[in-house]
Amino acid sequence: MNSFPIDDWQFWVATAIVITALWFVVRPFIPSQRARAACPNCPSKSASALPPSRRAELTMEGSKIRTP
């Protein structure tokens, strides 16, 4: 007698659901292989998906200030 009911379709459906759920739980902790990451310390590097932010123009008494 087998300990796992490998010939039962419900076993395979439940196994697929568990594997999918496990993937969604573990995926944020797996380091990404993206070349350019905006958030190097974040495990999922999700901040790199954001568009780059615009810099504000600095003015002093109505004239623009040059920034490096």
PDB file with SEQRES, HELIX, SHEET and CRYST1 records, atoms N, CA, C and O in Angstrom:
SEQRES   1 A   68  MET ASN SER PHE PRO ILE ASP ASP TRP GLN PHE TRP VAL          
SEQRES   2 A   68  ALA THR ALA ILE VAL ILE THR ALA LEU TRP PHE VAL VAL          
SEQRES   3 A   68  ARG PRO PHE ILE PRO SER GLN ARG ALA ARG ALA ALA CYS          
SEQRES   4 A   68  PRO ASN CYS PRO SER LYS SER ALA SER ALA LEU PRO PRO          
SEQRES   5 A   68  SER ARG ARG ALA GLU LEU THR MET GLU GLY SER LYS ILE          
SEQRES   6 A   68  ARG THR PRO                                                  
HELIX    1 AA1 TRP A    9  VAL A   26  1                                  18    
HELIX    2 AA2 ARG A   27  PHE A   29  5                                   3    
HELIX    3 AA3 SER A   46  ALA A   49  5                                   4    
SHEET    1 AA1 2 THR A  59  MET A  60  0                                        
SHEET    2 AA1 2 SER A  63  LYS A  64 -1                                        
CRYST1    1.000    1.000    1.000  90.00  90.00  90.00 P 1           1          
ATOM      1  N   MET A   1       0.842  -1.183   0.000  1.00  0.00           N  
ATOM      2  CA  MET A   1       0.000   0.000   0.000  1.00  0.00           C  
ATOM      3  C   MET A   1       0.883   1.242   0.000  1.00  0.00           C  
ATOM      4  O   MET A   1       1.824   1.348   0.787  1.00  0.00           O  
ATOM      5  N   ASN A   2       0.572   2.174  -0.887  1.00  0.00           N  
ATOM      6  CA  ASN A   2       1.344   3.406  -0.997  1.00  0.00           C  
ATOM      7  C   ASN A   2       0.966   4.370   0.116  1.00  0.00           C  
ATOM      8  O   ASN A   2      -0.181   4.411   0.562  1.00  0.00           O  
ATOM      9  N   SER A   3       1.949   5.142   0.556  1.00  0.00           N  
ATOM     10  CA  SER A   3       1.655   6.140   1.574  1.00  0.00           C  
ATOM     11  C   SER A   3       1.052   7.402   0.944  1.00  0.00           C  
ATOM     12  O   SER A   3       0.325   8.138   1.611  1.00  0.00           O  
ATOM     13  N   PHE A   4       1.350   7.652  -0.331  1.00  0.00           N  
ATOM     14  CA  PHE A   4       0.777   8.784  -1.052  1.00  0.00           C  
ATOM     15  C   PHE A   4      -0.180   8.258  -2.113  1.00  0.00           C  
ATOM     16  O   PHE A   4       0.145   7.314  -2.833  1.00  0.00           O  
ATOM     17  N   PRO A   5      -1.348   8.861  -2.211  1.00  0.00           N  
ATOM     18  CA  PRO A   5      -2.314   8.411  -3.222  1.00  0.00           C  
ATOM     19  C   PRO A   5      -2.008   9.022  -4.595  1.00  0.00           C  
ATOM     20  O   PRO A   5      -2.745   9.882  -5.076  1.00  0.00           O  
ATOM     21  N   ILE A   6      -0.923   8.573  -5.215  1.00  0.00           N  
ATOM     22  CA  ILE A   6      -0.487   9.189  -6.470  1.00  0.00           C  
ATOM     23  C   ILE A   6      -1.424   8.900  -7.634  1.00  0.00           C  
ATOM     24  O   ILE A   6      -1.304   9.537  -8.681  1.00  0.00           O  
ATOM     25  N   ASP A   7      -2.338   7.975  -7.488  1.00  0.00           N  
ATOM     26  CA  ASP A   7      -3.281   7.694  -8.565  1.00  0.00           C  
ATOM     27  C   ASP A   7      -4.592   8.471  -8.415  1.00  0.00           C  
ATOM     28  O   ASP A   7      -5.516   8.276  -9.205  1.00  0.00           O  
ATOM     29  N   ASP A   8      -4.680   9.339  -7.421  1.00  0.00           N  
ATOM     30  CA  ASP A   8      -5.890  10.120  -7.178  1.00  0.00           C  
ATOM     31  C   ASP A   8      -5.705  11.534  -7.739  1.00  0.00           C  
ATOM     32  O   ASP A   8      -4.693  12.178  -7.462  1.00  0.00           O  
ATOM     33  N   TRP A   9      -6.668  12.020  -8.521  1.00  0.00           N  
ATOM     34  CA  TRP A   9      -6.553  13.339  -9.129  1.00  0.00           C  
ATOM     35  C   TRP A   9      -6.572  14.447  -8.087  1.00  0.00           C  
ATOM     36  O   TRP A   9      -5.969  15.497  -8.305  1.00  0.00           O  
ATOM     37  N   GLN A  10      -7.247  14.243  -6.961  1.00  0.00           N  
ATOM     38  CA  GLN A  10      -7.309  15.269  -5.921  1.00  0.00           C  
ATOM     39  C   GLN A  10      -5.941  15.494  -5.280  1.00  0.00           C  
ATOM     40  O   GLN A  10      -5.622  16.605  -4.858  1.00  0.00           O  
ATOM     41  N   PHE A  11      -5.146  14.447  -5.212  1.00  0.00           N  
ATOM     42  CA  PHE A  11      -3.783  14.579  -4.692  1.00  0.00           C  
ATOM     43  C   PHE A  11      -2.978  15.539  -5.565  1.00  0.00           C  
ATOM     44  O   PHE A  11      -2.257  16.391  -5.047  1.00  0.00           O  
ATOM     45  N   TRP A  12      -3.097  15.406  -6.880  1.00  0.00           N  
ATOM     46  CA  TRP A  12      -2.324  16.245  -7.791  1.00  0.00           C  
ATOM     47  C   TRP A  12      -2.835  17.681  -7.814  1.00  0.00           C  
ATOM     48  O   TRP A  12      -2.043  18.613  -7.957  1.00  0.00           O  
ATOM     49  N   VAL A  13      -4.130  17.874  -7.677  1.00  0.00           N  
ATOM     50  CA  VAL A  13      -4.678  19.235  -7.619  1.00  0.00           C  
ATOM     51  C   VAL A  13      -4.214  19.930  -6.342  1.00  0.00           C  
ATOM     52  O   VAL A  13      -3.792  21.086  -6.381  1.00  0.00           O  
ATOM     53  N   ALA A  14      -4.290  19.234  -5.223  1.00  0.00           N  
ATOM     54  CA  ALA A  14      -3.841  19.815  -3.949  1.00  0.00           C  
ATOM     55  C   ALA A  14      -2.341  20.089  -3.974  1.00  0.00           C  
ATOM     56  O   ALA A  14      -1.888  21.101  -3.439  1.00  0.00           O  
ATOM     57  N   THR A  15      -1.569  19.201  -4.587  1.00  0.00           N  
ATOM     58  CA  THR A  15      -0.125  19.399  -4.692  1.00  0.00           C  
ATOM     59  C   THR A  15       0.191  20.628  -5.538  1.00  0.00           C  
ATOM     60  O   THR A  15       1.071  21.412  -5.180  1.00  0.00           O  
ATOM     61  N   ALA A  16      -0.509  20.807  -6.646  1.00  0.00           N  
ATOM     62  CA  ALA A  16      -0.288  21.979  -7.499  1.00  0.00           C  
ATOM     63  C   ALA A  16      -0.645  23.270  -6.769  1.00  0.00           C  
ATOM     64  O   ALA A  16       0.056  24.273  -6.907  1.00  0.00           O  
ATOM     65  N   ILE A  17      -1.719  23.253  -6.001  1.00  0.00           N  
ATOM     66  CA  ILE A  17      -2.114  24.446  -5.239  1.00  0.00           C  
ATOM     67  C   ILE A  17      -1.069  24.788  -4.184  1.00  0.00           C  
ATOM     68  O   ILE A  17      -0.733  25.958  -4.001  1.00  0.00           O  
ATOM     69  N   VAL A  18      -0.558  23.787  -3.497  1.00  0.00           N  
ATOM     70  CA  VAL A  18       0.454  24.020  -2.458  1.00  0.00           C  
ATOM     71  C   VAL A  18       1.750  24.535  -3.073  1.00  0.00           C  
ATOM     72  O   VAL A  18       2.365  25.450  -2.525  1.00  0.00           O  
ATOM     73  N   ILE A  19       2.173  23.974  -4.190  1.00  0.00           N  
ATOM     74  CA  ILE A  19       3.412  24.424  -4.835  1.00  0.00           C  
ATOM     75  C   ILE A  19       3.264  25.861  -5.326  1.00  0.00           C  
ATOM     76  O   ILE A  19       4.192  26.658  -5.191  1.00  0.00           O  
ATOM     77  N   THR A  20       2.110  26.197  -5.891  1.00  0.00           N  
ATOM     78  CA  THR A  20       1.871  27.570  -6.346  1.00  0.00           C  
ATOM     79  C   THR A  20       1.870  28.548  -5.175  1.00  0.00           C  
ATOM     80  O   THR A  20       2.465  29.622  -5.267  1.00  0.00           O  
ATOM     81  N   ALA A  21       1.217  28.194  -4.090  1.00  0.00           N  
ATOM     82  CA  ALA A  21       1.189  29.063  -2.909  1.00  0.00           C  
ATOM     83  C   ALA A  21       2.583  29.225  -2.314  1.00  0.00           C  
ATOM     84  O   ALA A  21       2.956  30.318  -1.891  1.00  0.00           O  
ATOM     85  N   LEU A  22       3.339  28.156  -2.282  1.00  0.00           N  
ATOM     86  CA  LEU A  22       4.709  28.219  -1.761  1.00  0.00           C  
ATOM     87  C   LEU A  22       5.574  29.132  -2.624  1.00  0.00           C  
ATOM     88  O   LEU A  22       6.409  29.870  -2.100  1.00  0.00           O  
ATOM     89  N   TRP A  23       5.382  29.089  -3.934  1.00  0.00           N  
ATOM     90  CA  TRP A  23       6.144  29.957  -4.840  1.00  0.00           C  
ATOM     91  C   TRP A  23       5.841  31.430  -4.556  1.00  0.00           C  
ATOM     92  O   TRP A  23       6.757  32.252  -4.526  1.00  0.00           O  
ATOM     93  N   PHE A  24       4.566  31.771  -4.347  1.00  0.00           N  
ATOM     94  CA  PHE A  24       4.204  33.159  -4.069  1.00  0.00           C  
ATOM     95  C   PHE A  24       4.713  33.622  -2.709  1.00  0.00           C  
ATOM     96  O   PHE A  24       4.948  34.816  -2.525  1.00  0.00           O  
ATOM     97  N   VAL A  25       4.887  32.727  -1.766  1.00  0.00           N  
ATOM     98  CA  VAL A  25       5.403  33.096  -0.447  1.00  0.00           C  
ATOM     99  C   VAL A  25       6.915  33.273  -0.493  1.00  0.00           C  
ATOM    100  O   VAL A  25       7.447  34.188   0.136  1.00  0.00           O  
ATOM    101  N   VAL A  26       7.610  32.419  -1.221  1.00  0.00           N  
ATOM    102  CA  VAL A  26       9.077  32.424  -1.225  1.00  0.00           C  
ATOM    103  C   VAL A  26       9.646  33.421  -2.237  1.00  0.00           C  
ATOM    104  O   VAL A  26      10.760  33.911  -2.050  1.00  0.00           O  
ATOM    105  N   ARG A  27       8.910  33.728  -3.292  1.00  0.00           N  
ATOM    106  CA  ARG A  27       9.427  34.564  -4.374  1.00  0.00           C  
ATOM    107  C   ARG A  27       9.968  35.925  -3.932  1.00  0.00           C  
ATOM    108  O   ARG A  27      11.008  36.326  -4.454  1.00  0.00           O  
ATOM    109  N   PRO A  28       9.345  36.666  -3.013  1.00  0.00           N  
ATOM    110  CA  PRO A  28       9.914  37.962  -2.616  1.00  0.00           C  
ATOM    111  C   PRO A  28      11.271  37.859  -1.921  1.00  0.00           C  
ATOM    112  O   PRO A  28      12.009  38.843  -1.868  1.00  0.00           O  
ATOM    113  N   PHE A  29      11.608  36.700  -1.395  1.00  0.00           N  
ATOM    114  CA  PHE A  29      12.873  36.549  -0.687  1.00  0.00           C  
ATOM    115  C   PHE A  29      14.005  36.064  -1.583  1.00  0.00           C  
ATOM    116  O   PHE A  29      15.154  36.009  -1.144  1.00  0.00           O  
ATOM    117  N   ILE A  30      13.708  35.718  -2.811  1.00  0.00           N  
ATOM    118  CA  ILE A  30      14.733  35.262  -3.750  1.00  0.00           C  
ATOM    119  C   ILE A  30      15.332  36.493  -4.420  1.00  0.00           C  
ATOM    120  O   ILE A  30      14.589  37.320  -4.949  1.00  0.00           O  
ATOM    121  N   PRO A  31      16.669  36.636  -4.412  1.00  0.00           N  
ATOM    122  CA  PRO A  31      17.282  37.809  -5.033  1.00  0.00           C  
ATOM    123  C   PRO A  31      17.029  37.832  -6.540  1.00  0.00           C  
ATOM    124  O   PRO A  31      17.053  36.798  -7.207  1.00  0.00           O  
ATOM    125  N   SER A  32      16.790  39.016  -7.048  1.00  0.00           N  
ATOM    126  CA  SER A  32      16.529  39.182  -8.472  1.00  0.00           C  
ATOM    127  C   SER A  32      17.847  39.251  -9.230  1.00  0.00           C  
ATOM    128  O   SER A  32      18.879  39.609  -8.663  1.00  0.00           O  
ATOM    129  N   GLN A  33      17.808  38.911 -10.496  1.00  0.00           N  
ATOM    130  CA  GLN A  33      19.005  38.952 -11.330  1.00  0.00           C  
ATOM    131  C   GLN A  33      19.017  40.183 -12.229  1.00  0.00           C  
ATOM    132  O   GLN A  33      19.715  40.201 -13.243  1.00  0.00           O  
ATOM    133  N   ARG A  34      18.265  41.196 -11.873  1.00  0.00           N  
ATOM    134  CA  ARG A  34      18.217  42.409 -12.688  1.00  0.00           C  
ATOM    135  C   ARG A  34      19.551  43.135 -12.616  1.00  0.00           C  
ATOM    136  O   ARG A  34      20.168  43.225 -11.555  1.00  0.00           O  
ATOM    137  N   ALA A  35      19.983  43.648 -13.751  1.00  0.00           N  
ATOM    138  CA  ALA A  35      21.282  44.314 -13.820  1.00  0.00           C  
ATOM    139  C   ALA A  35      21.254  45.673 -13.122  1.00  0.00           C  
ATOM    140  O   ALA A  35      22.209  46.044 -12.439  1.00  0.00           O  
ATOM    141  N   ARG A  36      20.161  46.410 -13.295  1.00  0.00           N  
ATOM    142  CA  ARG A  36      20.083  47.750 -12.723  1.00  0.00           C  
ATOM    143  C   ARG A  36      18.972  47.788 -11.687  1.00  0.00           C  
ATOM    144  O   ARG A  36      17.793  47.834 -12.036  1.00  0.00           O  
ATOM    145  N   ALA A  37      19.340  47.771 -10.439  1.00  0.00           N  
ATOM    146  CA  ALA A  37      18.340  47.764  -9.375  1.00  0.00           C  
ATOM    147  C   ALA A  37      18.433  49.064  -8.588  1.00  0.00           C  
ATOM    148  O   ALA A  37      19.517  49.469  -8.168  1.00  0.00           O  
ATOM    149  N   ALA A  38      17.298  49.712  -8.390  1.00  0.00           N  
ATOM    150  CA  ALA A  38      17.273  50.967  -7.645  1.00  0.00           C  
ATOM    151  C   ALA A  38      17.323  50.729  -6.146  1.00  0.00           C  
ATOM    152  O   ALA A  38      17.665  51.631  -5.382  1.00  0.00           O  
ATOM    153  N   CYS A  39      16.991  49.547  -5.733  1.00  0.00           N  
ATOM    154  CA  CYS A  39      16.959  49.210  -4.318  1.00  0.00           C  
ATOM    155  C   CYS A  39      17.854  47.985  -4.093  1.00  0.00           C  
ATOM    156  O   CYS A  39      17.341  46.869  -4.014  1.00  0.00           O  
ATOM    157  N   PRO A  40      19.168  48.162  -3.989  1.00  0.00           N  
ATOM    158  CA  PRO A  40      20.057  46.998  -3.912  1.00  0.00           C  
ATOM    159  C   PRO A  40      19.904  46.179  -2.637  1.00  0.00           C  
ATOM    160  O   PRO A  40      20.249  44.997  -2.629  1.00  0.00           O  
ATOM    161  N   ASN A  41      19.398  46.772  -1.564  1.00  0.00           N  
ATOM    162  CA  ASN A  41      19.261  46.020  -0.318  1.00  0.00           C  
ATOM    163  C   ASN A  41      17.911  45.326  -0.188  1.00  0.00           C  
ATOM    164  O   ASN A  41      17.733  44.490   0.698  1.00  0.00           O  
ATOM    165  N   CYS A  42      16.956  45.656  -1.055  1.00  0.00           N  
ATOM    166  CA  CYS A  42      15.649  44.997  -1.019  1.00  0.00           C  
ATOM    167  C   CYS A  42      15.773  43.612  -1.645  1.00  0.00           C  
ATOM    168  O   CYS A  42      16.373  43.477  -2.712  1.00  0.00           O  
ATOM    169  N   PRO A  43      15.225  42.589  -1.012  1.00  0.00           N  
ATOM    170  CA  PRO A  43      15.361  41.251  -1.585  1.00  0.00           C  
ATOM    171  C   PRO A  43      14.643  41.088  -2.913  1.00  0.00           C  
ATOM    172  O   PRO A  43      15.102  40.327  -3.766  1.00  0.00           O  
ATOM    173  N   SER A  44      13.534  41.780  -3.110  1.00  0.00           N  
ATOM    174  CA  SER A  44      12.786  41.599  -4.356  1.00  0.00           C  
ATOM    175  C   SER A  44      13.183  42.614  -5.421  1.00  0.00           C  
ATOM    176  O   SER A  44      12.799  42.465  -6.581  1.00  0.00           O  
ATOM    177  N   LYS A  45      13.939  43.636  -5.055  1.00  0.00           N  
ATOM    178  CA  LYS A  45      14.356  44.702  -5.960  1.00  0.00           C  
ATOM    179  C   LYS A  45      13.156  45.366  -6.633  1.00  0.00           C  
ATOM    180  O   LYS A  45      13.244  45.793  -7.784  1.00  0.00           O  
ATOM    181  N   SER A  46      12.041  45.453  -5.919  1.00  0.00           N  
ATOM    182  CA  SER A  46      10.813  45.975  -6.513  1.00  0.00           C  
ATOM    183  C   SER A  46      10.885  47.472  -6.794  1.00  0.00           C  
ATOM    184  O   SER A  46      10.120  47.973  -7.618  1.00  0.00           O  
ATOM    185  N   ALA A  47      11.764  48.184  -6.145  1.00  0.00           N  
ATOM    186  CA  ALA A  47      11.855  49.619  -6.378  1.00  0.00           C  
ATOM    187  C   ALA A  47      12.419  49.928  -7.754  1.00  0.00           C  
ATOM    188  O   ALA A  47      12.231  51.035  -8.258  1.00  0.00           O  
ATOM    189  N   SER A  48      13.106  48.974  -8.377  1.00  0.00           N  
ATOM    190  CA  SER A  48      13.664  49.227  -9.698  1.00  0.00           C  
ATOM    191  C   SER A  48      12.580  49.279 -10.763  1.00  0.00           C  
ATOM    192  O   SER A  48      12.841  49.755 -11.868  1.00  0.00           O  
ATOM    193  N   ALA A  49      11.382  48.810 -10.470  1.00  0.00           N  
ATOM    194  CA  ALA A  49      10.286  48.863 -11.432  1.00  0.00           C  
ATOM    195  C   ALA A  49       9.680  50.260 -11.506  1.00  0.00           C  
ATOM    196  O   ALA A  49       8.940  50.560 -12.443  1.00  0.00           O  
ATOM    197  N   LEU A  50       9.978  51.108 -10.546  1.00  0.00           N  
ATOM    198  CA  LEU A  50       9.434  52.457 -10.537  1.00  0.00           C  
ATOM    199  C   LEU A  50      10.189  53.334 -11.529  1.00  0.00           C  
ATOM    200  O   LEU A  50      11.389  53.141 -11.723  1.00  0.00           O  
ATOM    201  N   PRO A  51       9.515  54.295 -12.163  1.00  0.00           N  
ATOM    202  CA  PRO A  51      10.225  55.198 -13.064  1.00  0.00           C  
ATOM    203  C   PRO A  51      11.148  56.116 -12.264  1.00  0.00           C  
ATOM    204  O   PRO A  51      10.873  56.400 -11.098  1.00  0.00           O  
ATOM    205  N   PRO A  52      12.229  56.579 -12.870  1.00  0.00           N  
ATOM    206  CA  PRO A  52      13.139  57.465 -12.136  1.00  0.00           C  
ATOM    207  C   PRO A  52      12.440  58.771 -11.769  1.00  0.00           C  
ATOM    208  O   PRO A  52      11.648  59.303 -12.545  1.00  0.00           O  
ATOM    209  N   SER A  53      12.739  59.269 -10.598  1.00  0.00           N  
ATOM    210  CA  SER A  53      12.086  60.486 -10.130  1.00  0.00           C  
ATOM    211  C   SER A  53      12.722  61.717 -10.774  1.00  0.00           C  
ATOM    212  O   SER A  53      13.901  61.711 -11.128  1.00  0.00           O  
ATOM    213  N   ARG A  54      11.920  62.768 -10.917  1.00  0.00           N  
ATOM    214  CA  ARG A  54      12.424  64.019 -11.477  1.00  0.00           C  
ATOM    215  C   ARG A  54      13.028  64.855 -10.362  1.00  0.00           C  
ATOM    216  O   ARG A  54      12.554  64.842  -9.226  1.00  0.00           O  
ATOM    217  N   ARG A  55      14.064  65.568 -10.702  1.00  0.00           N  
ATOM    218  CA  ARG A  55      14.679  66.462  -9.723  1.00  0.00           C  
ATOM    219  C   ARG A  55      14.005  67.822  -9.800  1.00  0.00           C  
ATOM    220  O   ARG A  55      13.642  68.288 -10.880  1.00  0.00           O  
ATOM    221  N   ALA A  56      13.844  68.438  -8.665  1.00  0.00           N  
ATOM    222  CA  ALA A  56      13.226  69.763  -8.610  1.00  0.00           C  
ATOM    223  C   ALA A  56      14.240  70.823  -9.018  1.00  0.00           C  
ATOM    224  O   ALA A  56      15.432  70.703  -8.735  1.00  0.00           O  
ATOM    225  N   GLU A  57      13.752  71.854  -9.682  1.00  0.00           N  
ATOM    226  CA  GLU A  57      14.625  72.968 -10.032  1.00  0.00           C  
ATOM    227  C   GLU A  57      14.738  73.895  -8.825  1.00  0.00           C  
ATOM    228  O   GLU A  57      13.733  74.311  -8.249  1.00  0.00           O  
ATOM    229  N   LEU A  58      15.953  74.203  -8.462  1.00  0.00           N  
ATOM    230  CA  LEU A  58      16.186  75.087  -7.325  1.00  0.00           C  
ATOM    231  C   LEU A  58      16.287  76.525  -7.814  1.00  0.00           C  
ATOM    232  O   LEU A  58      16.948  76.810  -8.812  1.00  0.00           O  
ATOM    233  N   THR A  59      15.630  77.413  -7.105  1.00  0.00           N  
ATOM    234  CA  THR A  59      15.709  78.837  -7.437  1.00  0.00           C  
ATOM    235  C   THR A  59      16.027  79.632  -6.184  1.00  0.00           C  
ATOM    236  O   THR A  59      15.630  79.272  -5.075  1.00  0.00           O  
ATOM    237  N   MET A  60      16.749  80.715  -6.389  1.00  0.00           N  
ATOM    238  CA  MET A  60      17.038  81.631  -5.288  1.00  0.00           C  
ATOM    239  C   MET A  60      16.785  83.036  -5.803  1.00  0.00           C  
ATOM    240  O   MET A  60      17.467  83.513  -6.711  1.00  0.00           O  
ATOM    241  N   GLU A  61      15.809  83.684  -5.219  1.00  0.00           N  
ATOM    242  CA  GLU A  61      15.392  85.028  -5.617  1.00  0.00           C  
ATOM    243  C   GLU A  61      15.042  85.081  -7.102  1.00  0.00           C  
ATOM    244  O   GLU A  61      15.392  86.038  -7.792  1.00  0.00           O  
ATOM    245  N   GLY A  62      14.359  84.065  -7.586  1.00  0.00           N  
ATOM    246  CA  GLY A  62      13.864  84.063  -8.960  1.00  0.00           C  
ATOM    247  C   GLY A  62      14.827  83.536 -10.005  1.00  0.00           C  
ATOM    248  O   GLY A  62      14.421  83.328 -11.148  1.00  0.00           O  
ATOM    249  N   SER A  63      16.089  83.312  -9.658  1.00  0.00           N  
ATOM    250  CA  SER A  63      17.031  82.789 -10.654  1.00  0.00           C  
ATOM    251  C   SER A  63      17.380  81.339 -10.320  1.00  0.00           C  
ATOM    252  O   SER A  63      17.443  80.947  -9.155  1.00  0.00           O  
ATOM    253  N   LYS A  64      17.603  80.564 -11.367  1.00  0.00           N  
ATOM    254  CA  LYS A  64      17.908  79.151 -11.176  1.00  0.00           C  
ATOM    255  C   LYS A  64      19.302  78.977 -10.591  1.00  0.00           C  
ATOM    256  O   LYS A  64      20.225  79.730 -10.900  1.00  0.00           O  
ATOM    257  N   ILE A  65      19.429  77.982  -9.752  1.00  0.00           N  
ATOM    258  CA  ILE A  65      20.719  77.649  -9.159  1.00  0.00           C  
ATOM    259  C   ILE A  65      21.224  76.390  -9.847  1.00  0.00           C  
ATOM    260  O   ILE A  65      20.478  75.425 -10.012  1.00  0.00           O  
ATOM    261  N   ARG A  66      22.454  76.399 -10.237  1.00  0.00           N  
ATOM    262  CA  ARG A  66      23.048  75.247 -10.899  1.00  0.00           C  
ATOM    263  C   ARG A  66      23.439  74.213  -9.844  1.00  0.00           C  
ATOM    264  O   ARG A  66      24.122  74.531  -8.871  1.00  0.00           O  
ATOM    265  N   THR A  67      22.996  72.969 -10.051  1.00  0.00           N  
ATOM    266  CA  THR A  67      23.346  71.893  -9.123  1.00  0.00           C  
ATOM    267  C   THR A  67      24.165  70.848  -9.866  1.00  0.00           C  
ATOM    268  O   THR A  67      23.966  70.633 -11.061  1.00  0.00           O  
ATOM    269  N   PRO A  68      25.073  70.208  -9.172  1.00  0.00           N  
ATOM    270  CA  PRO A  68      25.918  69.202  -9.845  1.00  0.00           C  
ATOM    271  C   PRO A  68      25.150  67.966 -10.223  1.00  0.00           C  
ATOM    272  O   PRO A  68      25.720  67.036 -10.793  1.00  0.00           O  
TER     273      PRO A  68                                                      
END                                                                             
